[in-house]
Amino acid sequence: MTGQDQGHRLIIGYLLWIFGFLGAHRFYYGKPVSGTIYFFTLGLLGIGWLVDLFLIPGMDRSAARRFSNGPYDYNVAWVLLTFLGLFGIHRMYLGKWFTGLLYLLTGGLFLIGYIYDYWTLNQQLDELNRGV
């Protein structure tokens, strides 16, 4: 894959939409506040979740303009966070071995670190890809 191909992908957005009643797709597209609201309201009682089925293409275009591509693939990091985040695998992928191992031993720092990463993973990837 080239750096151009490693941004957010529509297919991953729709895959995470399946878990959208928990806000996963909204976190993926850099919308942590609404992601958190979806998490606590089950996707605005399912209505917001269904509406988002049609809004995802726009969220995808917005994320493509907002976040930088580079050596770290957003899609890999988000899939790792969503399905293996409690074990810190996504942090190890980002080269953050110490905190990755800490997550592994503490269940994502007792879920607090896991939730923190849902809020900040796009920014972490953006900084790493820009070399900041």
N, CA, C and O atoms as a Tinker XYZ file with bonds, in Angstrom:
   528  protein
     1  N      0.822000   -1.186000    0.000000    73     2
     2  CA     0.000000    0.000000    0.000000    64     1     3
     3  C      0.861000    1.243000    0.000000    63     2     4     5
     4  O      1.906000    1.283000    0.649000    81     3
     5  N      0.428000    2.246000   -0.720000    73     3     6
     6  CA     1.131000    3.513000   -0.702000    64     5     7
     7  C      0.522000    4.395000    0.366000    63     6     8     9
     8  O     -0.551000    4.095000    0.891000    81     7
     9  N      1.198000    5.473000    0.685000    73     7    10
    10  CA     0.691000    6.399000    1.684000    64     9    11
    11  C     -0.684000    6.942000    1.323000    63    10    12    13
    12  O     -1.476000    7.247000    2.214000    81    11
    13  N     -0.986000    7.070000    0.020000    73    11    14
    14  CA    -2.273000    7.577000   -0.425000    64    13    15
    15  C     -3.404000    6.635000   -0.037000    63    14    16    17
    16  O     -4.532000    7.089000    0.153000    81    15
    17  N     -3.141000    5.355000    0.084000    73    15    18
    18  CA    -4.188000    4.366000    0.319000    64    17    19
    19  C     -4.456000    4.102000    1.795000    63    18    20    21
    20  O     -5.332000    3.303000    2.124000    81    19
    21  N     -3.728000    4.749000    2.681000    73    19    22
    22  CA    -3.801000    4.362000    4.076000    64    21    23
    23  C     -4.698000    5.236000    4.932000    63    22    24    25
    24  O     -4.685000    5.121000    6.157000    81    23
    25  N     -5.471000    6.101000    4.313000    73    23    26
    26  CA    -6.400000    6.911000    5.071000    64    25    27
    27  C     -7.638000    6.113000    5.442000    63    26    28    29
    28  O     -7.678000    4.891000    5.301000    81    27
    29  N     -8.627000    6.817000    5.911000    73    27    30
    30  CA    -9.889000    6.177000    6.264000    64    29    31
    31  C    -10.520000    5.584000    5.007000    63    30    32    33
    32  O    -10.428000    6.153000    3.920000    81    31
    33  N    -11.152000    4.450000    5.176000    73    31    34
    34  CA   -11.810000    3.771000    4.057000    64    33    35
    35  C    -13.291000    3.613000    4.332000    63    34    36    37
    36  O    -13.722000    3.352000    5.455000    81    35
    37  N    -14.041000    3.778000    3.279000    73    35    38
    38  CA   -15.492000    3.666000    3.378000    64    37    39
    39  C    -15.920000    2.286000    3.877000    63    38    40    41
    40  O    -16.836000    2.179000    4.692000    81    39
    41  N    -15.279000    1.258000    3.403000    73    39    42
    42  CA   -15.641000   -0.112000    3.801000    64    41    43
    43  C    -15.437000   -0.324000    5.305000    63    42    44    45
    44  O    -16.242000   -0.991000    5.955000    81    43
    45  N    -14.360000    0.247000    5.854000    73    43    46
    46  CA   -14.113000    0.133000    7.303000    64    45    47
    47  C    -15.163000    0.958000    8.056000    63    46    48    49
    48  O    -15.643000    0.543000    9.110000    81    47
    49  N    -15.515000    2.120000    7.515000    73    47    50
    50  CA   -16.569000    2.923000    8.135000    64    49    51
    51  C    -17.870000    2.151000    8.252000    63    50    52    53
    52  O    -18.535000    2.186000    9.287000    81    51
    53  N    -18.230000    1.448000    7.173000    73    51    54
    54  CA   -19.467000    0.649000    7.215000    64    53    55
    55  C    -19.315000   -0.575000    8.115000    63    54    56    57
    56  O    -20.275000   -0.975000    8.773000    81    55
    57  N    -18.145000   -1.166000    8.151000    73    55    58
    58  CA   -17.921000   -2.294000    9.059000    64    57    59
    59  C    -18.105000   -1.845000   10.513000    63    58    60    61
    60  O    -18.755000   -2.521000   11.309000    81    59
    61  N    -17.520000   -0.695000   10.837000    73    59    62
    62  CA   -17.664000   -0.182000   12.198000    64    61    63
    63  C    -19.087000    0.323000   12.457000    63    62    64    65
    64  O    -19.526000    0.366000   13.606000    81    63
    65  N    -19.807000    0.702000   11.404000    73    63    66
    66  CA   -21.201000    1.118000   11.556000    64    65    67
    67  C    -22.038000   -0.016000   12.131000    63    66    68    69
    68  O    -23.002000    0.225000   12.858000    81    67
    69  N    -21.674000   -1.244000   11.806000    73    67    70
    70  CA   -22.401000   -2.385000   12.376000    64    69    71
    71  C    -22.391000   -2.292000   13.897000    63    70    72    73
    72  O    -23.353000   -2.687000   14.556000    81    71
    73  N    -21.290000   -1.765000   14.455000    73    71    74
    74  CA   -21.194000   -1.543000   15.895000    64    73    75
    75  C    -21.519000   -0.090000   16.228000    63    74    76    77
    76  O    -21.187000    0.395000   17.310000    81    75
    77  N    -22.170000    0.599000   15.295000    73    75    78
    78  CA   -22.422000    2.025000   15.418000    64    77    79
    79  C    -23.329000    2.416000   16.555000    63    78    80    81
    80  O    -23.256000    3.543000   17.045000    81    79
    81  N    -24.187000    1.505000   16.988000    73    79    82
    82  CA   -25.025000    1.826000   18.136000    64    81    83
    83  C    -24.162000    2.067000   19.366000    63    82    84    85
    84  O    -24.638000    2.613000   20.362000    81    83
    85  N    -22.888000    1.663000   19.304000    73    83    86
    86  CA   -21.918000    1.975000   20.358000    64    85    87
    87  C    -20.996000    3.123000   19.952000    63    86    88    89
    88  O    -20.083000    3.473000   20.701000    81    87
    89  N    -21.221000    3.710000   18.782000    73    87    90
    90  CA   -20.457000    4.873000   18.345000    64    89    91
    91  C    -19.149000    4.578000   17.632000    63    90    92    93
    92  O    -18.398000    5.513000   17.357000    81    91
    93  N    -18.839000    3.332000   17.320000    73    91    94
    94  CA   -17.531000    2.979000   16.759000    64    93    95
    95  C    -17.214000    3.738000   15.476000    63    94    96    97
    96  O    -16.099000    4.236000   15.320000    81    95
    97  N    -18.164000    3.837000   14.561000    73    95    98
    98  CA   -17.903000    4.531000   13.296000    64    97    99
    99  C    -17.698000    6.027000   13.510000    63    98   100   101
   100  O    -16.922000    6.652000   12.786000    81    99
   101  N    -18.371000    6.600000   14.475000    73    99   102
   102  CA   -18.201000    8.030000   14.747000    64   101   103
   103  C    -16.821000    8.310000   15.334000    63   102   104   105
   104  O    -16.194000    9.307000   14.975000    81   103
   105  N    -16.344000    7.468000   16.213000    73   103   106
   106  CA   -14.975000    7.614000   16.709000    64   105   107
   107  C    -13.983000    7.476000   15.552000    63   106   108   109
   108  O    -13.034000    8.255000   15.455000    81   107
   109  N    -14.193000    6.505000   14.689000    73   107   110
   110  CA   -13.317000    6.254000   13.539000    64   109   111
   111  C    -13.185000    7.495000   12.664000    63   110   112   113
   112  O    -12.094000    7.799000   12.182000    81   111
   113  N    -14.265000    8.201000   12.461000    73   111   114
   114  CA   -14.244000    9.382000   11.602000    64   113   115
   115  C    -13.904000   10.667000   12.350000    63   114   116   117
   116  O    -14.080000   11.762000   11.815000    81   115
   117  N    -13.416000   10.539000   13.584000    73   115   118
   118  CA   -12.932000   11.708000   14.319000    64   117   119
   119  C    -14.031000   12.533000   14.957000    63   118   120   121
   120  O    -13.912000   13.754000   15.055000    81   119
   121  N    -15.096000   11.884000   15.391000    73   119   122
   122  CA   -16.212000   12.562000   16.034000    64   121   123
   123  C    -16.422000   11.952000   17.427000    63   122   124   125
   124  O    -17.415000   11.264000   17.663000    81   123
   125  N    -15.476000   12.210000   18.353000    73   123   126
   126  CA   -15.551000   11.541000   19.654000    64   125   127
   127  C    -16.726000   11.973000   20.519000    63   126   128   129
   128  O    -17.235000   11.166000   21.297000    81   127
   129  N    -17.175000   13.222000   20.408000    73   127   130
   130  CA   -18.296000   13.661000   21.245000    64   129   131
   131  C    -19.568000   12.912000   20.845000    63   130   132   133
   132  O    -20.254000   12.351000   21.699000    81   131
   133  N    -19.882000   12.902000   19.543000    73   131   134
   134  CA   -21.083000   12.179000   19.131000    64   133   135
   135  C    -20.898000   10.674000   19.297000    63   134   136   137
   136  O    -21.873000    9.962000   19.536000    81   135
   137  N    -19.674000   10.176000   19.175000    73   135   138
   138  CA   -19.409000    8.764000   19.436000    64   137   139
   139  C    -19.749000    8.390000   20.868000    63   138   140   141
   140  O    -20.324000    7.334000   21.130000    81   139
   141  N    -19.385000    9.272000   21.790000    73   139   142
   142  CA   -19.681000    9.037000   23.199000    64   141   143
   143  C    -21.189000    9.098000   23.452000    63   142   144   145
   144  O    -21.730000    8.294000   24.210000    81   143
   145  N    -21.857000   10.051000   22.815000    73   143   146
   146  CA   -23.313000   10.149000   22.954000    64   145   147
   147  C    -23.973000    8.880000   22.417000    63   146   148   149
   148  O    -24.891000    8.343000   23.038000    81   147
   149  N    -23.504000    8.404000   21.262000    73   147   150
   150  CA   -24.048000    7.167000   20.700000    64   149   151
   151  C    -23.800000    5.993000   21.647000    63   150   152   153
   152  O    -24.658000    5.126000   21.811000    81   151
   153  N    -22.621000    5.975000   22.268000    73   151   154
   154  CA   -22.289000    4.887000   23.178000    64   153   155
   155  C    -23.297000    4.821000   24.326000    63   154   156   157
   156  O    -23.778000    3.742000   24.673000    81   155
   157  N    -23.615000    5.972000   24.913000    73   155   158
   158  CA   -24.492000    5.986000   26.077000    64   157   159
   159  C    -25.976000    5.941000   25.732000    63   158   160   161
   160  O    -26.798000    5.673000   26.608000    81   159
   161  N    -26.342000    6.200000   24.462000    73   159   162
   162  CA   -27.762000    6.200000   24.083000    64   161   163
   163  C    -28.087000    5.115000   23.062000    63   162   164   165
   164  O    -29.173000    5.105000   22.482000    81   163
   165  N    -27.133000    4.194000   22.841000    73   163   166
   166  CA   -27.303000    3.131000   21.850000    64   165   167
   167  C    -27.660000    3.705000   20.476000    63   166   168   169
   168  O    -28.651000    3.322000   19.854000    81   167
   169  N    -26.817000    4.634000   20.029000    73   167   170
   170  CA   -27.011000    5.227000   18.711000    64   169   171
   171  C    -28.254000    6.083000   18.634000    63   170   172   173
   172  O    -29.005000    6.027000   17.660000    81   171
   173  N    -28.467000    6.883000   19.678000    73   171   174
   174  CA   -29.676000    7.707000   19.793000    64   173   175
   175  C    -30.920000    6.828000   19.623000    63   174   176   177
   176  O    -31.824000    7.114000   18.838000    81   175
   177  N    -30.912000    5.757000   20.396000    73   175   178
   178  CA   -31.993000    4.768000   20.403000    64   177   179
   179  C    -32.200000    4.122000   19.030000    63   178   180   181
   180  O    -33.314000    3.753000   18.659000    81   179
   181  N    -31.105000    3.999000   18.293000    73   179   182
   182  CA   -31.141000    3.335000   16.998000    64   181   183
   183  C    -31.471000    4.246000   15.836000    63   182   184   185
   184  O    -31.168000    3.913000   14.691000    81   183
   185  N    -32.079000    5.380000   16.099000    73   183   186
   186  CA   -32.475000    6.289000   15.018000    64   185   187
   187  C    -31.253000    6.943000   14.391000    63   186   188   189
   188  O    -31.113000    6.947000   13.168000    81   187
   189  N    -30.375000    7.492000   15.208000    73   187   190
   190  CA   -29.140000    8.109000   14.697000    64   189   191
   191  C    -28.280000    7.090000   13.979000    63   190   192   193
   192  O    -27.651000    7.391000   12.965000    81   191
   193  N    -28.262000    5.899000   14.507000    73   191   194
   194  CA   -27.487000    4.814000   13.899000    64   193   195
   195  C    -27.978000    4.539000   12.483000    63   194   196   197
   196  O    -27.167000    4.394000   11.569000    81   195
   197  N    -29.283000    4.466000   12.289000    73   195   198
   198  CA   -29.836000    4.227000   10.952000    64   197   199
   199  C    -29.589000    5.413000   10.021000    63   198   200   201
   200  O    -29.267000    5.215000    8.849000    81   199
   201  N    -29.734000    6.632000   10.517000    73   199   202
   202  CA   -29.478000    7.825000    9.706000    64   201   203
   203  C    -28.023000    7.847000    9.240000    63   202   204   205
   204  O    -27.733000    8.239000    8.109000    81   203
   205  N    -27.115000    7.424000   10.115000    73   203   206
   206  CA   -25.691000    7.426000    9.775000    64   205   207
   207  C    -25.359000    6.504000    8.606000    63   206   208   209
   208  O    -24.336000    6.691000    7.947000    81   207
   209  N    -26.181000    5.541000    8.346000    73   207   210
   210  CA   -25.972000    4.684000    7.184000    64   209   211
   211  C    -25.830000    5.534000    5.922000    63   210   212   213
   212  O    -25.072000    5.184000    5.017000    81   211
   213  N    -26.550000    6.639000    5.863000    73   211   214
   214  CA   -26.509000    7.525000    4.706000    64   213   215
   215  C    -25.495000    8.660000    4.861000    63   214   216   217
   216  O    -25.114000    9.282000    3.870000    81   215
   217  N    -25.059000    8.933000    6.076000    73   215   218
   218  CA   -24.113000   10.022000    6.329000    64   217   219
   219  C    -22.656000    9.585000    6.239000    63   218   220   221
   220  O    -21.770000   10.433000    6.134000    81   219
   221  N    -22.390000    8.293000    6.277000    73   219   222
   222  CA   -21.012000    7.795000    6.292000    64   221   223
   223  C    -20.184000    8.276000    5.102000    63   222   224   225
   224  O    -19.027000    8.641000    5.313000    81   223
   225  N    -20.689000    8.305000    3.869000    73   223   226
   226  CA   -19.842000    8.811000    2.771000    64   225   227
   227  C    -19.335000   10.236000    3.009000    63   226   228   229
   228  O    -18.183000   10.537000    2.695000    81   227
   229  N    -20.171000   11.111000    3.556000    73   227   230
   230  CA   -19.736000   12.471000    3.876000    64   229   231
   231  C    -18.704000   12.500000    4.989000    63   230   232   233
   232  O    -17.739000   13.263000    4.925000    81   231
   233  N    -18.902000   11.671000    6.012000    73   231   234
   234  CA   -17.922000   11.588000    7.100000    64   233   235
   235  C    -16.594000   11.085000    6.568000    63   234   236   237
   236  O    -15.536000   11.525000    7.015000    81   235
   237  N    -16.645000   10.159000    5.608000    73   235   238
   238  CA   -15.430000    9.600000    5.010000    64   237   239
   239  C    -14.663000   10.682000    4.244000    63   238   240   241
   240  O    -13.444000   10.784000    4.382000    81   239
   241  N    -15.353000   11.481000    3.450000    73   239   242
   242  CA   -14.699000   12.562000    2.702000    64   241   243
   243  C    -14.087000   13.586000    3.648000    63   242   244   245
   244  O    -12.983000   14.072000    3.403000    81   243
   245  N    -14.788000   13.915000    4.716000    73   243   246
   246  CA   -14.283000   14.876000    5.698000    64   245   247
   247  C    -13.019000   14.359000    6.375000    63   246   248   249
   248  O    -12.065000   15.113000    6.565000    81   247
   249  N    -13.004000   13.085000    6.738000    73   247   250
   250  CA   -11.823000   12.488000    7.381000    64   249   251
   251  C    -10.639000   12.472000    6.424000    63   250   252   253
   252  O     -9.499000   12.650000    6.852000    81   251
   253  N    -10.894000   12.261000    5.129000    73   251   254
   254  CA    -9.814000   12.237000    4.140000    64   253   255
   255  C     -9.136000   13.602000    4.051000    63   254   256   257
   256  O     -7.926000   13.673000    3.836000    81   255
   257  N     -9.891000   14.679000    4.212000    73   255   258
   258  CA    -9.310000   16.023000    4.176000    64   257   259
   259  C     -8.615000   16.373000    5.486000    63   258   260   261
   260  O     -7.674000   17.168000    5.496000    81   259
   261  N     -9.060000   15.801000    6.568000    73   259   262
   262  CA    -8.620000   16.213000    7.900000    64   261   263
   263  C     -7.360000   15.507000    8.400000    63   262   264   265
   264  O     -6.545000   16.121000    9.088000    81   263
   265  N     -7.190000   14.227000    8.067000    73   263   266
   266  CA    -6.103000   13.446000    8.646000    64   265   267
   267  C     -5.049000   13.100000    7.599000    63   266   268   269
   268  O     -5.367000   12.867000    6.433000    81   267
   269  N     -3.777000   13.072000    8.038000    73   267   270
   270  CA    -2.645000   12.830000    7.133000    64   269   271
   271  C     -2.367000   11.345000    6.944000    63   270   272   273
   272  O     -2.396000   10.560000    7.892000    81   271
   273  N     -2.098000   10.987000    5.704000    73   271   274
   274  CA    -1.651000    9.629000    5.403000    64   273   275
   275  C     -0.156000    9.528000    5.683000    63   274   276   277
   276  O      0.544000   10.539000    5.735000    81   275
   277  N      0.313000    8.331000    5.859000    73   275   278
   278  CA     1.722000    8.110000    6.135000    64   277   279
   279  C      1.985000    6.641000    6.365000    63   278   280   281
   280  O      1.238000    5.788000    5.887000    81   279
   281  N      3.048000    6.340000    7.097000    73   279   282
   282  CA     3.429000    4.937000    7.271000    64   281   283
   283  C      2.464000    4.122000    8.136000    63   282   284   285
   284  O      2.447000    2.894000    8.050000    81   283
   285  N      1.664000    4.791000    8.964000    73   283   286
   286  CA     0.730000    4.060000    9.821000    64   285   287
   287  C     -0.662000    4.099000    9.201000    63   286   288   289
   288  O     -1.179000    5.171000    8.885000    81   287
   289  N     -1.250000    2.949000    9.032000    73   287   290
   290  CA    -2.539000    2.799000    8.376000    64   289   291
   291  C     -3.667000    2.984000    9.394000    63   290   292   293
   292  O     -3.752000    2.248000   10.378000    81   291
   293  N     -4.524000    3.965000    9.150000    73   291   294
   294  CA    -5.657000    4.226000   10.027000    64   293   295
   295  C     -6.543000    2.999000   10.181000    63   294   296   297
   296  O     -7.008000    2.697000   11.280000    81   295
   297  N     -6.772000    2.304000    9.098000    73   295   298
   298  CA    -7.693000    1.174000    9.108000    64   297   299
   299  C     -7.177000    0.033000    9.972000    63   298   300   301
   300  O     -7.931000   -0.553000   10.749000    81   299
   301  N     -5.908000   -0.280000    9.837000    73   299   302
   302  CA    -5.310000   -1.338000   10.662000    64   301   303
   303  C     -5.394000   -0.941000   12.136000    63   302   304   305
   304  O     -5.789000   -1.748000   12.977000    81   303
   305  N     -5.024000    0.293000   12.444000    73   303   306
   306  CA    -5.028000    0.746000   13.834000    64   305   307
   307  C     -6.431000    0.703000   14.428000    63   306   308   309
   308  O     -6.607000    0.291000   15.575000    81   307
   309  N     -7.435000    1.127000   13.652000    73   307   310
   310  CA    -8.802000    1.134000   14.168000    64   309   311
   311  C     -9.366000   -0.264000   14.344000    63   310   312   313
   312  O    -10.074000   -0.529000   15.317000    81   311
   313  N     -9.067000   -1.150000   13.430000    73   311   314
   314  CA    -9.540000   -2.532000   13.588000    64   313   315
   315  C     -8.872000   -3.167000   14.803000    63   314   316   317
   316  O     -9.522000   -3.874000   15.574000    81   315
   317  N     -7.572000   -2.918000   14.974000    73   315   318
   318  CA    -6.871000   -3.453000   16.142000    64   317   319
   319  C     -7.440000   -2.881000   17.438000    63   318   320   321
   320  O     -7.632000   -3.613000   18.409000    81   319
   321  N     -7.711000   -1.569000   17.456000    73   319   322
   322  CA    -8.278000   -0.962000   18.661000    64   321   323
   323  C     -9.663000   -1.531000   18.955000    63   322   324   325
   324  O     -9.968000   -1.878000   20.096000    81   323
   325  N    -10.487000   -1.625000   17.937000    73   323   326
   326  CA   -11.870000   -2.066000   18.154000    64   325   327
   327  C    -11.941000   -3.504000   18.659000    63   326   328   329
   328  O    -12.724000   -3.811000   19.558000    81   327
   329  N    -11.131000   -4.375000   18.086000    73   327   330
   330  CA   -11.267000   -5.789000   18.426000    64   329   331
   331  C    -10.213000   -6.319000   19.402000    63   330   332   333
   332  O    -10.440000   -7.339000   20.053000    81   331
   333  N     -9.063000   -5.642000   19.514000    73   331   334
   334  CA    -7.996000   -6.124000   20.405000    64   333   335
   335  C     -7.448000   -5.025000   21.308000    63   334   336   337
   336  O     -6.375000   -5.174000   21.893000    81   335
   337  N     -8.184000   -3.926000   21.421000    73   335   338
   338  CA    -7.706000   -2.763000   22.163000    64   337   339
   339  C     -7.390000   -3.028000   23.618000    63   338   340   341
   340  O     -6.450000   -2.447000   24.161000    81   339
   341  N     -8.150000   -3.886000   24.255000    73   339   342
   342  CA    -7.883000   -4.182000   25.664000    64   341   343
   343  C     -6.527000   -4.845000   25.864000    63   342   344   345
   344  O     -5.969000   -4.809000   26.960000    81   343
   345  N     -6.003000   -5.446000   24.812000    73   343   346
   346  CA    -4.704000   -6.119000   24.891000    64   345   347
   347  C     -3.557000   -5.226000   24.425000    63   346   348   349
   348  O     -2.402000   -5.652000   24.446000    81   347
   349  N     -3.853000   -4.001000   24.006000    73   347   350
   350  CA    -2.822000   -3.052000   23.615000    64   349   351
   351  C     -2.180000   -3.316000   22.269000    63   350   352   353
   352  O     -1.144000   -2.724000   21.965000    81   351
   353  N     -2.751000   -4.176000   21.457000    73   351   354
   354  CA    -2.152000   -4.529000   20.171000    64   353   355
   355  C     -2.046000   -3.299000   19.272000    63   354   356   357
   356  O     -1.056000   -3.150000   18.556000    81   355
   357  N     -3.044000   -2.419000   19.296000    73   355   358
   358  CA    -2.996000   -1.212000   18.475000    64   357   359
   359  C     -1.841000   -0.311000   18.885000    63   358   360   361
   360  O     -1.229000    0.335000   18.035000    81   359
   361  N     -1.536000   -0.262000   20.168000    73   359   362
   362  CA    -0.414000    0.560000   20.632000    64   361   363
   363  C      0.923000   -0.039000   20.195000    63   362   364   365
   364  O      1.853000    0.686000   19.841000    81   363
   365  N      1.006000   -1.341000   20.225000    73   363   366
   366  CA     2.232000   -1.992000   19.742000    64   365   367
   367  C      2.415000   -1.719000   18.248000    63   366   368   369
   368  O      3.533000   -1.483000   17.791000    81   367
   369  N      1.321000   -1.751000   17.492000    73   367   370
   370  CA     1.376000   -1.434000   16.061000    64   369   371
   371  C      1.924000   -0.023000   15.837000    63   370   372   373
   372  O      2.641000    0.215000   14.865000    81   371
   373  N      1.593000    0.908000   16.726000    73   371   374
   374  CA     2.056000    2.285000   16.608000    64   373   375
   375  C      3.461000    2.486000   17.159000    63   374   376   377
   376  O      3.972000    3.606000   17.155000    81   375
   377  N      4.088000    1.419000   17.631000    73   375   378
   378  CA     5.437000    1.519000   18.177000    64   377   379
   379  C      5.472000    1.953000   19.634000    63   378   380   381
   380  O      6.541000    2.266000   20.158000    81   379
   381  N      4.343000    1.977000   20.283000    73   379   382
   382  CA     4.246000    2.373000   21.688000    64   381   383
   383  C      4.259000    1.104000   22.535000    63   382   384   385
   384  O      3.255000    0.729000   23.141000    81   383
   385  N      5.407000    0.461000   22.562000    73   383   386
   386  CA     5.526000   -0.855000   23.177000    64   385   387
   387  C      5.282000   -0.840000   24.675000    63   386   388   389
   388  O      4.633000   -1.745000   25.199000    81   387
   389  N      5.788000    0.166000   25.377000    73   387   390
   390  CA     5.623000    0.204000   26.823000    64   389   391
   391  C      4.150000    0.260000   27.204000    63   390   392   393
   392  O      3.681000   -0.536000   28.018000    81   391
   393  N      3.410000    1.219000   26.602000    73   391   394
   394  CA     1.992000    1.312000   26.939000    64   393   395
   395  C      1.204000    0.133000   26.370000    63   394   396   397
   396  O      0.187000   -0.263000   26.938000    81   395
   397  N      1.661000   -0.425000   25.264000    73   395   398
   398  CA     1.009000   -1.622000   24.720000    64   397   399
   399  C      1.093000   -2.782000   25.697000    63   398   400   401
   400  O      0.105000   -3.476000   25.938000    81   399
   401  N      2.273000   -2.987000   26.257000    73   399   402
   402  CA     2.437000   -4.052000   27.253000    64   401   403
   403  C      1.672000   -3.735000   28.534000    63   402   404   405
   404  O      1.118000   -4.630000   29.172000    81   403
   405  N      1.643000   -2.461000   28.903000    73   403   406
   406  CA     0.877000   -2.046000   30.074000    64   405   407
   407  C     -0.616000   -2.329000   29.877000    63   406   408   409
   408  O     -1.285000   -2.809000   30.792000    81   407
   409  N     -1.134000   -2.033000   28.687000    73   407   410
   410  CA    -2.529000   -2.350000   28.373000    64   409   411
   411  C     -2.757000   -3.862000   28.444000    63   410   412   413
   412  O     -3.780000   -4.317000   28.955000    81   411
   413  N     -1.807000   -4.625000   27.934000    73   411   414
   414  CA    -1.924000   -6.080000   27.932000    64   413   415
   415  C     -2.063000   -6.616000   29.352000    63   414   416   417
   416  O     -2.850000   -7.530000   29.599000    81   415
   417  N     -1.309000   -6.056000   30.273000    73   415   418
   418  CA    -1.307000   -6.535000   31.653000    64   417   419
   419  C     -2.449000   -5.977000   32.504000    63   418   420   421
   420  O     -2.769000   -6.532000   33.555000    81   419
   421  N     -3.067000   -4.873000   32.049000    73   419   422
   422  CA    -4.075000   -4.212000   32.889000    64   421   423
   423  C     -5.442000   -4.095000   32.216000    63   422   424   425
   424  O     -6.294000   -3.345000   32.691000    81   423
   425  N     -5.665000   -4.814000   31.132000    73   423   426
   426  CA    -6.954000   -4.720000   30.443000    64   425   427
   427  C     -7.210000   -3.328000   29.909000    63   426   428   429
   428  O     -8.267000   -2.741000   30.142000    81   427
   429  N     -6.226000   -2.804000   29.184000    73   427   430
   430  CA    -6.384000   -1.454000   28.626000    64   429   431
   431  C     -6.409000   -0.394000   29.705000    63   430   432   433
   432  O     -7.201000    0.547000   29.656000    81   431
   433  N     -5.520000   -0.560000   30.693000    73   431   434
   434  CA    -5.499000    0.295000   31.888000    64   433   435
   435  C     -6.899000    0.399000   32.485000    63   434   436   437
   436  O     -7.441000    1.482000   32.705000    81   435
   437  N     -7.449000   -0.776000   32.732000    73   435   438
   438  CA    -8.755000   -0.899000   33.383000    64   437   439
   439  C     -9.856000   -0.164000   32.605000    63   438   440   441
   440  O    -10.727000    0.480000   33.190000    81   439
   441  N     -9.793000   -0.276000   31.285000    73   439   442
   442  CA   -10.741000    0.298000   30.316000    64   441   443
   443  C    -10.587000    1.795000   30.098000    63   442   444   445
   444  O    -11.047000    2.304000   29.076000    81   443
   445  N     -9.966000    2.510000   31.004000    73   443   446
   446  CA    -9.845000    3.969000   30.862000    64   445   447
   447  C     -8.941000    4.310000   29.682000    63   446   448   449
   448  O     -9.269000    5.194000   28.891000    81   447
   449  N     -7.820000    3.627000   29.555000    73   447   450
   450  CA    -6.917000    3.862000   28.425000    64   449   451
   451  C     -7.553000    3.475000   27.107000    63   450   452   453
   452  O     -7.349000    4.137000   26.090000    81   451
   453  N     -8.310000    2.418000   27.129000    73   451   454
   454  CA    -9.030000    1.955000   25.935000    64   453   455
   455  C    -10.001000    3.027000   25.446000    63   454   456   457
   456  O    -10.054000    3.328000   24.254000    81   455
   457  N    -10.759000    3.592000   26.360000    73   455   458
   458  CA   -11.696000    4.657000   26.010000    64   457   459
   459  C    -10.942000    5.912000   25.566000    63   458   460   461
   460  O    -11.348000    6.579000   24.614000    81   459
   461  N     -9.859000    6.229000   26.246000    73   459   462
   462  CA    -9.021000    7.365000   25.851000    64   461   463
   463  C     -8.538000    7.198000   24.409000    63   462   464   465
   464  O     -8.527000    8.163000   23.646000    81   463
   465  N     -8.147000    6.002000   24.038000    73   463   466
   466  CA    -7.670000    5.773000   22.678000    64   465   467
   467  C     -8.787000    5.912000   21.651000    63   466   468   469
   468  O     -8.527000    6.316000   20.518000    81   467
   469  N    -10.009000    5.591000   22.016000    73   467   470
   470  CA   -11.125000    5.842000   21.104000    64   469   471
   471  C    -11.260000    7.338000   20.835000    63   470   472   473
   472  O    -11.581000    7.745000   19.719000    81   471
   473  N    -11.019000    8.141000   21.841000    73   471   474
   474  CA   -11.102000    9.593000   21.680000    64   473   475
   475  C     -9.930000   10.148000   20.885000    63   474   476   477
   476  O    -10.098000   11.124000   20.155000    81   475
   477  N     -8.747000    9.553000   21.005000    73   475   478
   478  CA    -7.532000   10.203000   20.477000    64   477   479
   479  C     -6.793000    9.440000   19.385000    63   478   480   481
   480  O     -5.778000    9.939000   18.900000    81   479
   481  N     -7.238000    8.273000   18.978000    73   479   482
   482  CA    -6.447000    7.473000   18.032000    64   481   483
   483  C     -6.190000    8.205000   16.718000    63   482   484   485
   484  O     -5.079000    8.135000   16.194000    81   483
   485  N     -7.182000    8.905000   16.172000    73   483   486
   486  CA    -6.954000    9.634000   14.923000    64   485   487
   487  C     -5.850000   10.681000   15.091000    63   486   488   489
   488  O     -5.002000   10.827000   14.210000    81   487
   489  N     -5.853000   11.406000   16.205000    73   487   490
   490  CA    -4.817000   12.401000   16.436000    64   489   491
   491  C     -3.449000   11.755000   16.634000    63   490   492   493
   492  O     -2.440000   12.276000   16.159000    81   491
   493  N     -3.413000   10.615000   17.337000    73   491   494
   494  CA    -2.150000    9.907000   17.518000    64   493   495
   495  C     -1.575000    9.486000   16.165000    63   494   496   497
   496  O     -0.385000    9.659000   15.905000    81   495
   497  N     -2.432000    8.934000   15.313000    73   495   498
   498  CA    -1.989000    8.506000   13.982000    64   497   499
   499  C     -1.570000    9.695000   13.131000    63   498   500   501
   500  O     -0.565000    9.633000   12.423000    81   499
   501  N     -2.328000   10.763000   13.195000    73   499   502
   502  CA    -2.019000   11.968000   12.426000    64   501   503
   503  C     -0.642000   12.500000   12.809000    63   502   504   505
   504  O      0.152000   12.846000   11.934000    81   503
   505  N     -0.353000   12.568000   14.108000    73   503   506
   506  CA     0.948000   13.040000   14.566000    64   505   507
   507  C      2.076000   12.123000   14.130000    63   506   508   509
   508  O      3.124000   12.593000   13.688000    81   507
   509  N      1.872000   10.826000   14.251000    73   507   510
   510  CA     2.905000    9.879000   13.823000    64   509   511
   511  C      3.135000    9.969000   12.318000    63   510   512   513
   512  O      4.279000    9.922000   11.864000    81   511
   513  N      2.070000   10.096000   11.547000    73   511   514
   514  CA     2.207000   10.160000   10.092000    64   513   515
   515  C      2.839000   11.468000    9.619000    63   514   516   517
   516  O      3.482000   11.502000    8.570000    81   515
   517  N      2.658000   12.537000   10.384000    73   515   518
   518  CA     3.293000   13.813000   10.039000    64   517   519
   519  C      4.727000   13.891000   10.558000    63   518   520   521
   520  O      5.489000   14.781000   10.182000    81   519
   521  N      5.078000   12.951000   11.423000    73   519   522
   522  CA     6.417000   12.951000   12.006000    64   521   523
   523  C      6.583000   13.927000   13.141000    63   522   524   525
   524  O      7.701000   14.344000   13.444000    81   523
   525  N      5.469000   14.305000   13.785000    73   523   526
   526  CA     5.500000   15.277000   14.888000    64   525   527
   527  C      5.988000   14.606000   16.150000    63   526   528
   528  O      6.087000   15.251000   17.193000    81   527
